[in-house]
Amino acid sequence: MSYKSSFYNFVQNKDDESFLKGLNLKDESTEEELYVTFEHENTKIGKMILDIIKKAFQSKFFIEEEIETEIKFENTLKEINININEYFKDENIEKKNLNVIISVMNDGVLYLTQTGNAEAYLIRKGKLNVISDANTNKTDIFESVATGDLNDGDTLILSTSRLLRFLSNSQLISIFKGDTEEAMNLVEAHASSNSQESMSVVSVTLTKMKSVEDVSKEVRATNKSYKILSFFNKIFDIKKDKISKNVLFVGMIVVLIVLGVSVYAMVSNLSSRDELELSRKALEEISRDLERAHRMHLSGDTNGANNIIVSSKEKLAELINNDQYRDQAYMTMTLLSKTEEEINNIVRLKEPRVIADLSQQRIDIDTKGILYYKDTIFVFDFNSLYKTVLSVVEKPIEIEANEEIDNAITMEDRNIVIFHTVGGKIIEYDNEKMSIADTEDEKWKNAKDLGVFKKNLYILDPSSNQIWKYSRKNDIYSKAFEYLKEEIDLSKSVSMAIDGSIYILSNDGQITELYAGKKKDFNIKDLPSGILNSATKLYTEIDLPDLYVLDSVNNRVIVIQKGNVGSPLYKKQYIFDNIETIKDLFVDGKKLYVIDSSKIYETDLL
């Protein structure tokens, strides 16, 4: 059976130092075809490695016509490994930061190898499969050759980074149901709008050879789609910081109107005219909704604008479930997301600054929290405290043998750090020494979270529906006093922050403000619906005007003006892309610090 393949590639380079490339070479005499997607963090090194790969295939693989493709492929990879290893050795280069997939197709049979974080996907009959080898413990750079038959209609996707970070399986399948070039434009748009890192993506679709007449029809259809998508790409490429919000919004509305027209043009030959008309009207309605949301936002009605965004998403979801309009609906959803980010003042941090890597001291570290003590950043895990000086992490200090730490806080009034253990102990760190603290009670109360105000330690105890207050004396803490002066349900509480008032976060996203043991009104103005549902931790200090809410599930920090004058007000949110799950945070002056399992990140408060 004769096949033809359609090759498409896009490169998204967000780092001037990196080298990314998609490569396609073909031997006309044997119909063997080479596909490569390539990424290296250094342009000079990357170009040299890709040149080694190209020369090996040109001088060895495509020359040996009498040898079976699989054997030629393996022999060529051996030569590539040898040449790259020699280059690395001569230039004293480490074998890292190389994300590559090399594949060969011959008469419907695929041969493939991978290194680094690159991944290969196969879409067949509405199903998505990851077909690359995820094993990183390789002796050679390229080994573990995978092979298999390809069928008519199969789509092969090669990417230097994981596409499933920002697209679901069903989305990727849906996008590649139609024209491949159109699909690649959609993937690129999703990658850009979701602030993904640099990447090179190659797609290959395999089809049976068709008649000249059929091919001519396909070319004409593809050219028409390309003209439409080229217009979309120009809109997507507009840099937000170079135009006003009004101009950006007008551009988005124009795109949505064009979408409605293009949907009509592309499917006008379908028999279902009623369905077509409904979809066209739905897109027009979303255009009007976006314009109305924009006006409401400018007039100060952010809640109303957000309600319209939610409603528009629901309308789009119906189109996404319709095969004929799904791609257009996804593109419109991207535009809606941009509008939503503008309305809610969302700051996306693509590459927050790493100021320290704690794995320098413990490779398998899994941090618990971050502290600011004596003008120095400290981090603790289950039993050790780590001090950082600039970007250097000092040797860990053991907190207490046979005890596991679950929480900690700084008491600046006494210049100490207070740790709480899973076993119910309080341990203090003072002048480089650890000591177990006592209370005038027989034992400490149960602690879900700790808070400090001046020389007083507060313990959040949902099991007793109470906040316990301890005063720090010279060498002992007082007995526990009940803080609450009225009955308040704390059974769902998970975190506490203190600045004179006490703020309590519940596991359903509710925030309660207490003052002098009594509940105060804390109705947050302009808060997007459901934004606190996954919140895990509160942070504030007496000299900070804002309350910071950590949502570890979505890797974001939500900023709320506390409302010392007037009602509390939603201000903005910081979303940290491309890092592990955020464990904890603190704010110092004009900087926000967060930690994942092993690193400390810093960003300016904008």
N, C-alpha and C positions, 0 to 999 in steps of 0.2 A: 504493500500500500504506500502511495506517495503522500508526503505531508509537506506543508509549508508552515513556517513559524513566524509570528509577529513579535518583534523585539522592541521594547520601550524602556527608557531609563530616565530617572530624574535624580539630581544631586542637590541636596540641601546642605550648604556649608555655613555653619555659624561660628567657625573658628578659622581665622586667616592662616593659621599655622598648619592646618590639616590638609591632607590630600585625599580626595574622593573621586571615584571614577566608575563608570559602567562600560564594559567592553564586550564587543561582539565580533568574532572572526569566523569566516566560513571558507571551507575548501570546496570549490565548485566541482572538482572531479569526484570526490567521495561523498559530498553532501554532509560531511561532518561539520558541526557547528559548535563554536566555543562561546560560553557566556560567563562573564566575570563581574562580580560587584566587589568593590575594593575600597578600603579605608585604612589610613594610617595617620597618626597624630602629627607627623612631621612631613612636610611637602617633599623635601629633598630625598629622604629615605623612602617615602612612599613611591615616588616616581622611579627610583632605582629598582625596588622590589617588583613593581608592575612590569617594568621593562624586562626583568629576568623571566617573569611568567610568559610574556608575549614571545620573547626570543626562543624559549624552550618549545613552545607549541609550533612556532613557525619553522624552526630548524630541525625538529624531531618528530612531533606528533603528526603534522600534516604531510611530512615527507614520506613516512613509512606506510605506504598505502596497502601493502600486502599483509600487514599484521592486524589482528583483531583489535577493535576499538578499545575494549576494556584493558587489554595488555598494554597497548600504546599509552593509554591514559595513566596507568600505574607507573610505567617506565618514565613518562614525562614528569610526573610528580616527584619521583625519586631524584631526577636531575634538578628540578626546581629546589627541592629541599637542600641538596648539596650546595648549590650555588648561593642560596640565601644564607645558609649557615656560614659559608666562607666569607660572604660580605659582612655579616654581623660580626664575625671574629676579627676580620681585618679592620673594621671601623669601630670595634669595641661597643657594639650596640646590643641592648638587651632584647630578648624575644618577647616583646609585649606590645600592646596597643595596636595589634594588627587584626582587623576584622575583614575576612575575605571568604567568598564562596567561588569555587571554580567548578564549572559544569560543562559537560559535553553531551550533545544530542546527536544521534545518528539513526535515521529511519525509525523514529518513534521510541528509541531506547535512551534512557537518561543515565549518565554517570556523574557523580557529584561528590565533592569533598569540601570541608569547611574548617575554618579556624577562628578563634576569638569569639566574639559575641554575635557574629553573623548568623542569620537563620534563613532557612529555605522552607517555603510553603507550597503545597500542591492543592489546588481547588479542582475537585472532580465531582460532577453531578450534585452540586449543592453542598458538598462537604469539604471542610478544610482540614488538612493534615500538615503537621510539622515534620519535614523529612530530613532535616539536617541532624548531625551528631552533636549533642550538647556536651560531650566529654571534653573537658579542658586539660586533662592530665595526659597529654600526648607527648611521645618521644620526639616525633618529627612535627614540623609545622603543618604539613598536609598529609593526612593518612585517613584510614577508615572510610574507604570509598563505598558510597551507596550506589546501587543500580536498580533500575526497574523500568517497566514498559509504560509509555505514555499513550493515552487514548485521544481520539478526536474530541476537541473541545476542552481538553485539560489546560489549566493555566498554572504556570510555574512562576513563583515570586521569590526573588533573591534579595535580601536586605542586610545591610551591615549592622543594623540594630533591630530590636524586637518591635515589630509593627503592632503586636497585640498589647503594647503598653497604652496605646491611645485609640485603638480600634478593636471592637469585639469581634469574635469569630463571625457572628451573623452579619455585622456591618461589612467586613472584608469580603465575605461571600457575595453579599448583595451588590457591592460596588463593582465587582468583576463579572457580574451577570451580563453587562452590556459591552459596549465598545472598550477595548483594552486601553487605548490611548486616553479616552475619556476617564476611565477608571484610575489611571495613573495620575491624572490631573487632580482627581478627587482625593486620592491618598496624599498627594503633596499638599493640598489645601488643608487637610486634617492635621498633617504633621506640623505645618506652619502655625495653624491656629491653636494647637495644643502645646506649643513651645517645645517641641521635641528637639533633641540634640542633632548634630550633623549626621547625615546619613546618605547612602547611595542605594537606590532601589532599582532593580531590574525585573521586568516582567516578560514572560514568553508565553504566548498562546499557540497551541498546536491545533491545526485544522487540516482536514483532507483537502487535497488539491481540487480546485473547482474549475469550471469552464471560464474562458476569457470573459464571457458576458457577465457571469456572476461576480468575478473579480472586479470588473469595471463598475458594477453597481456598488460594491463595498467601498471602493475608493471614493466614489462621489459622496456616499453617506458619511464617510470618515472626514472628508474635507469640510463638509457642512458643520459637523459637530465640532471640529477643531476651531473653526472661526468663532463659534459661540463660546467655547471654553477659553479661547485666547482673550476674549473680552473679560470673562470672569477673572482670569489670572491677573490682568492689569489692575482690576479692583482689589484683589487680594494683596497685590504687591505694594499698595499705597501704604506709606509709613505713617502711623498715627501721629507721631510727634511733629510731622511736617505740615499738617493741615489742621484746621479748626474742627471741633466736634460737630458743628453744624454741617460743614462740608463732608465730613466722614459719613454723617447720617444720611445726607442727601444721596451720596454715592451708593449707600446700602439700599435705599429705597428704589433707586434706579435699577440696581441689580435684581431686586425682587420683582419689579415690573417686567424686566426683560425675561426673567425666569418664567413668568406666567405666559408671556408671548412665545418663548422657545418651547415650552411644554406643548402648547397648542400646535406649533409648527411641526414638531418632531413626531407627533402622534395623530395628526389630523386625518391620516388615512385609516385609523382604527374604526371598527364598526360601532364601538360603544361611545356614541357622541354624548350621551347624557353624563356618563362618568367623566369624560373629558371636560365637559362644561363645569361640573362640580369642582374638579381639581383646579381649573383655571380661576374660578371664583374664590376658592379657598386661598390661593396664593395672593390674589388681589386683596382679600380681606386681611391677610397677615401684613401686607404692605401698609394698609390703612392703620392697623393696630400698632405697628412700629412707629408710625408717624405720631399717633396719639400718645404712645408711651413716652416718646421724646419730648413732646410738649408738656406732659404732666411732670416729667423729671425737671425740666427747666423752670416750671412754676413752683417747684418744691414738693410736689406730691410723689415722693419716691415709692411709697407703699402702693399707690395706684398704678405707677409704671411697672412695678414688679408683678402685680396681679395680671396685668396685660401680658407680660412676658410668659408667665406660667400658662395662661390660657392659650397663647400662640404655640407653645411647645406641645400642648395637648392636641391642637389641630394638626400640627406637623406629624405627630405620631401616627395619626390615621393615614396620612400620605405615605409615611415610611413603610407601613404595612401593605402598601399597594405597589406591586412590582414595577408598574409603568412609570411611577413618579418618585420612586424611592431615592434615586441619585439626586434629583433636584431638591427633594425634601432634606436630605443630608446637608447639601450645600447651604440651603436656607437656614438650617439649624446652626450651622457654623456662624452665619451672620447674626442670628439671634443671640448666640453666646457672646459675640463681640459687643452687641448692644447691652446685654446684661452686665458684662464686666464694666462697661463705661458707666452705667447707671449706678452700680454698687461700688464703684471705686476700688476695683480689684487690682492688686499689684502682683503680677506673676514674676517669680524669681527663678529664672532659668538656671543660673549658675551662682548660687550664693557663695560668698567667700568662705573657704575653709581656713580656720585660724589655728586648728590643732587636730592632729590625728592620734587618738588614744591607743590605737593598735600598736603604736611604737613601743608601748610598755606591756601590753597584754593582747596577743593576737586575737583571742576569742572573746574580747571584752563585749559586754552587753550592758550599756549604761543604764542608770536609774534616774539620775537627776543632775542638775547643774546649779552651782551656787556662786555668789559673788561675795568674797570674804577678804577683808584687808586689801582692797583694791586689786584683787587677784581672782581669776576664774578657776574654780575647782569643779571637778566632776566626780561623782561616786557611782560605784556599781554595787553588787550585793554585799561586799565586805571590805572594799578598799576605797581610799580617797586619793584623787589624782590632782596634783597642782600643775598649772600651766604657766610658763613664763615665756612671753611672746608665743612662738609656735612650738616651743619645746615642752614636752610632757615629762615631768620628773618621776622618779621611781615611786610607785604607789605606797601609801601608808595603810597598813592594816587597821581597820576600825575596831573589830572585836572578833577573836577566834570563836568559831562555832556559833556565830550569830549572823543572821541575814538582815540587811538593812532594807527597809521598804519606804522610808521617807526621811527628809532632812530639811532644815531651815536655819538661817543665820539670825542670831540675836545680837544686833549691833550695839545695843545698850550695854551688854556685858562682854562684847567682843569674842563671842564663842559661836561654834556651829553645833546644832542639836540634831542628833540622829535618833530615829525610832526604829526598833527592830521588830521583826515578825513575832518574836517571842514576848514582846511587850516591854522591853527595856528602853530607857532613855540614856544615850551616851553623848558626852560632850567632848568637843575638840577645842583645846585651848593651848596656845604656845607650843605647838607641835606635839601635844600629848593627848591621849584618849583616856577618859575616865567615865565610869558608870555613875549616873546621877540618881539621887534618892529623893523621895517625896515623904512628907509627913503622914501620908496615907500608907496603908499596908502595901499597896501596889498601884501602879499607874492605871488609869482608865484606858479602855479600848480606843485606838486612834486610827481613823480612816485618813485623816490629814492633820497637818500641824500648821499653826499660825503664831506669829509673834507680834506684839505691840509693846514697845519700850522694854521693860524688864519682865513682862508677862508672857507666859506660854499658854496657847490655847489649843485644845485637842478636840477635833470634830469626832463625835461618837454617835453615828446613826443608830447603833444597837440600843442605846439608851435615850435616843431622841434628844440629845443634849450637846452643848458645847461646854467643855470644862476649862476653867481658868486657874492657872497655877502662877504664883508669884515667885520669882527667883530671889532667894535670900543669899547669904554669903556662901554657904556650902551645901544648901539643900533647897528643895522646892516646897512651897506650902502645900497644904492639903488642897484637894480639888473643890472649887466653888462652881455652882451652877450659874452660867452666864444668862440663859434665857429667863425672861421675866414674864413670858406668856407662852401658851402652848402653840408650838409651831412644828409642823411635820418635817422632820429631817431624815426620814427613813430611806429616802432615795438619794441623799447627798453623797457626792463623790470628791468634792474639792472645796477649799476655803482660801480666801485672801483677805488681808486686813490692812486698813489704812486709818483706823479710828472707827469707821464702820466695818462690819464683817459681811463679806459677800459669800454666799453659798451657792454652789452649782449642783444641780440634781442630774440624775442620769437620763432624764427626759428633756434636758436642755433648758430648764427653768433656772433663772438666777434670782436669788432672794437677798435683799439688803437688810441687815439688822443694825440697830444702833441702840446702845445701852440696854441690850437684851430684848428689844422690841422690833417688830417688823415695820419697814418703811415701804412706801410705794417705789417700785422699780420697773416701770413700764418703758421699755426701750423704743424710742421713736425711730422710724425708718428701718427697723430690723427686717431683713428679708426672711420670708416664711421658711421655717424649718432649718435655718442656718446653724442653730445651736444643738440640733438633735444628736449629733455625734461628739459634742464637746466633752473633754476629759479633764481640763485643768484651768484654774483661774490664777492670774498673777496681777498684783499691783503693789504700790508702795505709797506712803503718805505724801511724797512729793511728786507723784505722777498724776497727771490729770485724767489718765485713761485706765480702763480695765482691759486686760489682755486675756483672751479666751483661746485656749489651745484645742484644736480639733485634730487629733492624731490620725483619725481614719482618713481624712481628706488632706492631711499635711498642710494645714492652714492655721493662721493666727488671726482672730477676729478682734478688731479694736473698737471699744465702746467708750465714748466720753461719759465719765461717771455721773455727771449731772449735779455737781455741787451748786450750780446755779441753773435752775430749770430742770427739765426732764433729762434722763440719760439718753444718749443719742448714738446710733450706729454711725461709725465713721468710715471704716474701710476694712479690707482684709488682705493679708499677705499669703499667697499660695506658693509653696516651695515645690517646684518640679524637679524630678530626676534625683531625689535623694531618698534614703530609706525613711522609715516611719519616725516622725519626730517624737521624742520621749519627754522633753521638758524645755522650758524657756525661761529667760529673764531679760529685763530691760534695764539698760544703764545709760542715762542721759538720752542721746539721740540714736542709740543703736539697739537692735534687737538681736539676741543670741538664742539659738536653738541647738539641740543635740539630737543626733540619731544614735544608733547603737555604738558607734565608734568615733564620730567626728563632731567637732564644734564648728558651727556656722555663724557668720556675722552678716548683718545687713543694716544699712542706714534706714532710719524711720523717715518715710517720705510724707 
